[in-house]
């Protein structure tokens, strides 16, 4: 029975996805075939699953609730810190890792082992973080009632939080820098755009009440995934069109060569964000997160299980248009 996949990462030449019951699955051939190279359990600290993965400078970071784990090979892991709040996302920005989470939590680390809090106080929850190179933005929502918020910083130390006009009952879940502007997506099909991170325009996607969970840019196009369709934008988020219908995804990355998304027991890959290949993953449980580094894919999920795969030195698989892609 297909289960959810939570994240995917490219790491040391492998694609790795994480999923339910802590499952980790690895692919060595650009996601066409998957195997359970390593199934084990990080100290679970309760029932939380691995929710996000990030890599940089030969270091792989996984987060699980408020716990941060570190690995240099995707196989051997060490718990390095427990954050004071639930952590939503970990991102690599410039030469550092950044965490964001509940109660305005923001922290950073250069080596993934020693973490320095930059913000933490009761109030808004932050879901994602991005940078234009000059301005950093953390996106999220106020609590009770929800209202979309953005926190901005030019140095990562001092943060200024603003409420988005007309952002009542909305939460911003993901943000990307396209090279020209920030584009963010949120609940109820909401869409947000800003040239500088300070002044934001709000709009809505025609998703029949569904939402996008992640938005990623490769510098040319934006791809959005979530609870209904895969979407693509070629004009910095002004207009969108579907490329894959009725497809649920929990995470999305750009490896430098491929867009890779994970969800419900499958990994989806595309060179251009338009044509997608779907590959089933032999997973005992759903996957939450995926990341890629140095030829490896790492997938993580429930109960902190991980799977990893080594990519063969072959060309990426041929892609097929949507109407001929495997189910």
N, C-alpha and C positions, 0 to 999 in steps of 0.2 A: 504494500500500500504506500503510495507516495506520501511523503511528509514534507514539512516546511524546511527550507534552507535559509540560513540567516545571514551568512556573509561569505565572501570569497576573496582570496588574496593571491597575488603572484609573488612567489618567493623562491629564490635560488633555482630558477628554471622550472618550477613546478606550480601548478594551480592547486590551491587548497581551499576546501569549503568546510564550514562548520554547521552543525545542525542539531536536531533533537537528540536527547539523551547523551549529549556530549560527543556526538559522532564527528569524526574527521575523515574526509574522503580526499584522495589525491588523484590527479590526472597527469599523465606524462605525455599526452599527445594533443595538446591544445583543447582538451575537454571532450574529445570524442569517446574515450573510454576512461572509466573510473574504477578505482579499487580501494579497499580499506587497508591502506598500508600500515596505519597505526590507529588503533582504537584504545583509548585509555581515558582516565578521568583525572582532571586536575582537581585539587581540593575544592569541593563544590560550594562551600559556604552557603548551604541551603539549596534551593531548587532552581536557582538562576541558571541560565544558559549563557554561553559565550555569545555576545551580541555584536561585537565589532572586532575587526582586525586591521592592522596598519603596519607597513614596513618602510624602512629607510636605513641606508648606510649599513646593510647587512644585519639589521636588528628587526625582529618581528614582535609586535605587541598585540596582546589579546585582552579584552576587558569582559568582565563577568560581574554584573551588579556594580559594586564599588571596588572590586578587586582587579588589580592590574598584573598581568603575567608577561614574561619576557623570554624570548628564545633566539638563539643564534642559528638554528638549523631547521626549525619547524617541528622537531621531534622532542627535544629535551627542553622543558619549560621550568621557569622559576617564578614563584610569586614574589613581586618586588614591593608592592605597596597596597594598602587598603585606603581608598579615598573616603572623605567624610560624607560624601553623598553618592547616590546612584550615578554612574557615569553612562552617558548616552552614546558618545562617539569619541574615537581617537583618530587624529589626522596628522599627516606629516606636512609641515609648512616650513619652507626654507630648510634649515638644518636642525629642526627640533620637532619633537612629537608634542601634540596638544590634546588635552582632554577637556571635554565639556560635559556638564551634567546638571542634576537638580540643584536648586537653591543657588543659582548663579555661580556654579562651580566651574572654574577654569584653572588648569594647571599645565605646566610644560616641563619637558625633559630633553636634554641633548643626547643622553645615552640610553634612555628607556629604563634605567635603574634608579636614578635619583630624580624625584619629582618635586617641583616648586609650585605651590599654589599661587595663583595670581588674583583670584576672586573667589569668595565664598560667603554668602549671606542669605538669610531667608528671603524667599520671594520667587522670582521667575525661574523656570526650568529651561536650560539651553540644550538644544538637540544636535547642533552641527556648527562647524566653524570653517571659515575660508579666508583667504587673503588675496588682495590685488597686488601685493608687493609694497604698497604704501599704507593701506588700511586693512585691518583685520576686522571681521564681523563674526559675531556669535549670534545665532538665531534661535528663537524658541517662543515661549508664551508665559504670561502671568498666570497665576493660579486664582481660581474662585473669584470672579469668573475668568475663563480663558480670554486672553487678548494677545495678539501677535506682538512680539517685541524683537528688537535688534540691539545688540550691544556692540559698540565700536571702540577701536583702540588704534593708535599709531605706533605704540611701542610694546604692546602686550602687557604692560604694567597697569596703566590707568584705563579703566573702561567706563564708557558712558552709555547708559541704556535709554532707549527711546521706545515709545509705543507707536505702532503703525496706525495712521489714520484709517478709520473704517475697518480696523482689525478685530472688532468684537467677536468673541466666540471662535477665534481662529488660533491655530498654533503653526508656526513655521518649522518644518521638519528637516529640510535639507537645503543647502546653499552651495552655489558654484560660481567661480569667477571665469568668465568666458575669454578674457583677454581685453574685453571692452566694457563689461558691466557685470554686476552681481545679478544672478537669477536664482530665486528661491521658490520652493513649493511647500504647500501646507495642507491642512485639513480642509475638507469640503471643497476640494478642487481649487483652492486658492493659489494664486501666482503673484510673485513679488519681483520687481526689477528696480535696480538702482545703479546709477553711473558711478557714484562715489561712496556708497555705503551709509550715507546720512539722509538723503532724500529718496523716499521709496514710492513707487507707484504700485497699486494693488489691482489685480484683475482676477478673472476666474476662467478655468478651463471647462469645456463642455464634456464632463465625465459622468453625467447622470448621477451626481451625488458621491461618486467615488473620488479618491485622491491619489496623487503621486506621493511616493515615500522618499525617492531619491532622484536627484538630478546631477548629471555629470557632463562636463565639457571636455572635448579633446582639442579645443582651440579652433575648431572649424564648425562643429555642430554640437548641439545639446541633446542629450538623451534623457528621458524621464521614465521611470518605472514605478509601479505601485500595485494597487489592488484591482486594476482592470486591464488597461492596454499599455503596450510600449509606445512612447511618443518620441518624435524627433522635431527639433526646431533648427532651422538654418539661418535665422535672423536674430540671434541673441534673445530668444524667448518671446518675440512679438507674436509669432504664429506657430502653431503646432499641428502635426498630423500623425495619425496612428501608423505604426509599422508592423505590429504584432498584436492581434486582438485577443481579448479574454485570457490574458496571461498574467498571473500573479508573480511578483518578484519582491524579495525582501532586501536585496542589496545589489549594487551596481558599481563597477569600477572601470577605469580606462587603464590598460596596461602599458600604453605607448604604442601598441599595435592593434589591440582588440578591445572592444567593449565586452565585458563579461557580467552577466546578471545571474542570480540564483533564486530559486523558489520552488516549493512543492516537488522536491525530488529531482529537479532538472537544473542543468546549467545551460545558459544561453550565451552564444558568442556571436560577435559581428565585427567586421572590419570598419564598416561605415555607419553603423547605427540604423541602417535601412533594412538589410537582409540578415536574417538570424538563423543560426543552427542551434537546435535543441538537442541536448545529450542527457539521457537519464543517468542518475547517480545511484549506485547500490548502497542505500543508506538505511540503517535500522531506524533512524529517526530524522526529523526535519533539520535543515541547516539554516543558520542565521546569518553567517558572515563569510566573506571570501576575500582573499588577498593574493597578490602575485609578487614574487621576487626571484630574480636570477633563475628563471626557468621552472619554478615550482608553483603549483596552486595549492593553497591551504584553505580548507573549509571547516568552519566551527559551528557548534550548536548546543543543544540541550545537554545539561550535566557536564559541559566542558569537554566533550569528545572532539577529537580533531582527526581529519584525514588529509593526507598530503600525496602529491603525485609529481613525478619527474617528467618533464617534457622531452620528447625525442627530438633530435635535430632534423626535423622535417618541416616542410612548409605548412602553414596553417590550413585547416580543412577548407574545402570548397564550400561556399555559402549558397543557399538557395533562397529564392523569394518566398514570401510568407505562404503562398498557396501551395507550395511544394515542400515546405519544411516539415520535419517529423513532428508528430503530436507530442 
